[in-house]
Amino acid sequence: MPKTVTLRLDDATYAFFRDCAHADNRTLSNMIETAAKRHLESAYVGPEEQRRIRAGARDAKARRGRMIG
């Protein structure tokens, strides 16, 4: 079930989101939701990826594996 979230934006940020939403024929709410999801999906490192990064760092420190490039 959708939840309502109150978000405080300065005038310039609000205008930016509003203009982007209008240009993309979306509601303001949908534009903000989509932008937030895209950012987090590209920036957030989930638990499984964190585990792989730590394992890779341990392997590199122990000089296991090989460089590819």
TITI-393746 format. One record per atom (N, C-alpha, C): residue number from 1; x, y, z. Coordinates in pm, 1 decimal, decimal comma. Atoms other than C-alpha are relative to their C-alpha. Layout:
N
(rec NUM; (X; Y; Z))
...
END
This chain:
69
(rec 1; (84,8; -117,3; 0,0))
(rec 1; (0,0; 0,0; 0,0))
(rec 1; (89,7; 124,1; 0,0))
(rec 2; (-82,6; -121,2; 5,9))
(rec 2; (145,5; 339,2; -93,3))
(rec 2; (-3,8; 78,2; 131,3))
(rec 3; (-12,0; -82,6; -120,9))
(rec 3; (265,4; 561,7; 190,2))
(rec 3; (20,1; 144,9; -42,0))
(rec 4; (-18,2; -142,1; 23,9))
(rec 4; (259,1; 939,5; 206,4))
(rec 4; (118,3; 47,8; 81,1))
(rec 5; (-118,0; -54,0; -64,7))
(rec 5; (583,5; 1117,6; 288,6))
(rec 5; (0,6; 150,9; -22,5))
(rec 6; (-11,6; -144,4; 13,4))
(rec 6; (619,5; 1487,7; 358,0))
(rec 6; (145,1; 33,6; -27,3))
(rec 7; (-134,2; -34,1; 42,9))
(rec 7; (921,2; 1640,3; 189,7))
(rec 7; (9,8; 151,3; -11,3))
(rec 8; (-18,6; -145,1; 6,6))
(rec 8; (1049,7; 1994,4; 236,7))
(rec 8; (108,8; 29,4; -103,2))
(rec 9; (-93,3; -37,2; 105,4))
(rec 9; (1217,0; 2141,3; -73,0))
(rec 9; (10,8; 151,0; -7,4))
(rec 10; (-10,2; -144,3; 22,3))
(rec 10; (1358,2; 2487,2; -132,1))
(rec 10; (-64,9; 30,9; -135,0))
(rec 11; (72,8; -40,5; 120,3))
(rec 11; (1196,1; 2686,7; -413,6))
(rec 11; (69,1; -45,6; -128,5))
(rec 12; (-72,4; 36,9; 121,8))
(rec 12; (1468,5; 2615,5; -668,5))
(rec 12; (-8,5; -150,3; -26,0))
(rec 13; (7,7; 145,0; 15,9))
(rec 13; (1465,6; 2239,4; -605,8))
(rec 13; (-140,4; -41,5; -40,9))
(rec 14; (138,9; 28,7; 35,8))
(rec 14; (1086,4; 2230,8; -620,4))
(rec 14; (-24,5; 33,3; -147,0))
(rec 15; (19,8; -40,8; 139,4))
(rec 15; (1087,7; 2421,2; -950,3))
(rec 15; (71,0; -96,3; -95,4))
(rec 16; (-74,0; 94,8; 82,6))
(rec 16; (1351,7; 2187,3; -1089,8))
(rec 16; (-77,8; -130,2; -16,6))
(rec 17; (77,8; 123,3; 7,5))
(rec 17; (1150,3; 1875,6; -1003,7))
(rec 17; (-129,8; 21,1; -76,7))
(rec 18; (126,1; -29,1; 68,8))
(rec 18; (827,4; 2036,6; -1124,4))
(rec 18; (22,0; 8,5; -151,3))
(rec 19; (-28,8; -15,0; 143,0))
(rec 19; (982,7; 2131,7; -1459,2))
(rec 19; (37,8; -133,3; -64,0))
(rec 20; (-36,5; 132,0; 51,6))
(rec 20; (1137,6; 1786,0; -1504,6))
(rec 20; (-123,2; -88,8; -14,2))
(rec 21; (122,4; 80,9; 3,8))
(rec 21; (804,8; 1620,8; -1422,5))
(rec 21; (-87,5; 42,0; -117,6))
(rec 22; (82,0; -50,6; 111,1))
(rec 22; (620,6; 1842,9; -1668,8))
(rec 22; (59,0; -42,5; -134,1))
(rec 23; (-65,9; 35,6; 125,4))
(rec 23; (876,6; 1777,4; -1944,2))
(rec 23; (-13,1; -148,8; -30,5))
(rec 24; (8,3; 145,0; 16,2))
(rec 24; (846,2; 1401,6; -1885,9))
(rec 24; (-143,9; -50,4; 10,5))
(rec 25; (142,8; 31,3; -10,6))
(rec 25; (464,4; 1413,4; -1857,4))
(rec 25; (-28,6; -93,7; 118,1))
(rec 26; (19,5; 77,2; -122,7))
(rec 26; (472,8; 1276,7; -1500,7))
(rec 26; (-55,6; 93,0; 107,6))
(rec 27; (36,0; -79,6; -116,4))
(rec 27; (329,1; 1387,4; -1171,8))
(rec 27; (127,9; 34,1; 75,0))
(rec 28; (-114,9; -39,3; -81,2))
(rec 28; (566,2; 1564,9; -936,6))
(rec 28; (38,8; -113,5; 93,8))
(rec 29; (-25,3; 110,3; -92,2))
(rec 29; (532,3; 1278,2; -689,8))
(rec 29; (71,4; -114,6; -69,8))
(rec 30; (-62,9; 108,4; 73,8))
(rec 30; (621,7; 1019,9; -953,7))
(rec 30; (141,7; 36,0; -41,4))
(rec 31; (-134,1; -42,8; 39,4))
(rec 31; (921,4; 1223,7; -1071,2))
(rec 31; (96,7; -11,9; 118,3))
(rec 32; (-86,5; 7,1; -117,9))
(rec 32; (1063,5; 1250,1; -718,5))
(rec 32; (24,8; -146,0; 38,6))
(rec 33; (-15,4; 141,7; -33,2))
(rec 33; (999,1; 879,7; -649,5))
(rec 33; (96,4; -68,5; -97,0))
(rec 34; (-85,1; 62,6; 101,2))
(rec 34; (1163,0; 773,3; -976,3))
(rec 34; (144,9; 45,3; 14,0))
(rec 35; (-135,9; -52,8; -14,8))
(rec 35; (1464,6; 1001,1; -926,9))
(rec 35; (67,8; -59,2; 123,5))
(rec 36; (-56,7; 56,8; -122,7))
(rec 36; (1516,4; 875,6; -571,4))
(rec 36; (35,1; -147,2; -19,4))
(rec 37; (-26,6; 142,3; 24,3))
(rec 37; (1489,5; 509,2; -677,4))
(rec 37; (122,9; -18,4; -88,0))
(rec 38; (-114,1; 13,7; 91,8))
(rec 38; (1733,3; 552,3; -966,6))
(rec 38; (131,1; 32,9; 70,2))
(rec 39; (-122,3; -37,8; -71,5))
(rec 39; (1984,8; 727,4; -745,0))
(rec 39; (42,2; -109,7; 96,7))
(rec 40; (-34,1; 101,0; -100,1))
(rec 40; (1967,6; 469,6; -467,8))
(rec 40; (40,8; -132,1; -63,9))
(rec 41; (-36,7; 124,8; 66,8))
(rec 41; (1979,8; 173,8; -707,7))
(rec 41; (141,3; 7,1; -55,7))
(rec 42; (-134,9; -12,0; 55,0))
(rec 42; (2299,5; 312,0; -859,7))
(rec 42; (104,2; 25,7; 109,0))
(rec 43; (-96,0; -38,3; -103,5))
(rec 43; (2458,9; 430,6; -533,1))
(rec 43; (5,8; -97,6; 117,3))
(rec 44; (7,1; 85,0; -117,9))
(rec 44; (2347,7; 178,8; -269,0))
(rec 44; (68,0; -133,1; -24,9))
(rec 45; (-65,2; 131,1; 6,5))
(rec 45; (2561,0; -127,2; -208,0))
(rec 45; (-70,4; -88,5; 102,3))
(rec 46; (76,2; 88,9; -86,3))
(rec 46; (2343,4; -404,4; -69,0))
(rec 46; (88,4; -98,1; 75,0))
(rec 47; (-75,7; 92,5; -84,3))
(rec 47; (2450,1; -671,4; 181,1))
(rec 47; (79,9; -103,7; -80,2))
(rec 48; (-71,4; 100,9; 78,2))
(rec 48; (2543,4; -931,6; -82,8))
(rec 48; (119,6; 61,5; -70,8))
(rec 49; (-111,6; -66,5; 67,6))
(rec 49; (2756,1; -686,0; -277,3))
(rec 49; (107,6; 41,3; 100,9))
(rec 50; (-96,6; -33,2; -105,5))
(rec 50; (2920,1; -569,2; 48,5))
(rec 50; (84,1; -122,1; 35,1))
(rec 51; (-71,1; 123,5; -30,9))
(rec 51; (3010,6; -932,5; 124,0))
(rec 51; (103,0; -30,5; -108,4))
(rec 52; (-92,5; 27,4; 110,4))
(rec 52; (3166,4; -976,0; -221,8))
(rec 52; (116,6; 99,2; -1,1))
(rec 53; (-106,3; -101,4; -3,8))
(rec 53; (3363,1; -651,6; -187,4))
(rec 53; (99,5; -34,1; 110,5))
(rec 54; (-89,7; 36,7; -110,6))
(rec 54; (3501,1; -757,0; 153,1))
(rec 54; (82,9; -122,7; -34,4))
(rec 55; (-73,2; 121,1; 39,0))
(rec 55; (3594,0; -1100,9; 17,2))
(rec 55; (107,3; 35,0; -103,2))
(rec 56; (-98,2; -41,1; 100,5))
(rec 56; (3766,1; -939,3; -280,2))
(rec 56; (115,7; 76,4; 60,9))
(rec 57; (-106,3; -75,9; -67,7))
(rec 57; (3958,0; -702,3; -53,2))
(rec 57; (92,4; -95,2; 76,3))
(rec 58; (-82,7; 99,3; -70,5))
(rec 58; (4075,1; -998,5; 159,9))
(rec 58; (87,8; -76,2; -98,6))
(rec 59; (-77,0; 72,6; 101,3))
(rec 59; (4182,4; -1187,3; -152,9))
(rec 59; (113,4; 87,0; -54,2))
(rec 60; (-103,7; -89,7; 51,8))
(rec 60; (4370,9; -883,8; -283,7))
(rec 60; (111,8; 17,9; 101,6))
(rec 61; (-100,9; -17,6; -104,8))
(rec 61; (4546,3; -833,1; 48,8))
(rec 61; (87,4; -125,1; 12,5))
(rec 62; (-74,0; 125,8; -8,7))
(rec 62; (4647,0; -1200,7; 51,9))
(rec 62; (66,3; -35,7; -133,9))
(rec 63; (-57,6; 19,3; 134,2))
(rec 63; (4758,7; -1166,5; -313,3))
(rec 63; (-53,5; -125,8; -68,7))
(rec 64; (65,1; 109,7; 69,6))
(rec 64; (4513,4; -1432,3; -426,6))
(rec 64; (-71,1; 57,0; -122,2))
(rec 65; (68,5; -43,7; 121,9))
(rec 65; (4366,9; -1409,2; -774,5))
(rec 65; (100,3; 58,8; -97,6))
(rec 66; (-86,0; -58,2; 99,6))
(rec 66; (4499,7; -1228,6; -1074,6))
(rec 66; (-64,7; 128,3; -52,5))
(rec 67; (48,4; -125,2; 57,4))
(rec 67; (4469,9; -889,1; -1236,3))
(rec 67; (-47,6; -28,3; -141,9))
(rec 68; (47,6; 9,8; 137,5))
(rec 68; (4262,7; -869,9; -1550,6))
(rec 68; (-21,4; 140,6; -51,9))
(rec 69; (21,3; -135,1; 47,1))
(rec 69; (4225,9; -577,3; -1774,6))
(rec 69; (10,8; 18,1; -142,9))
END
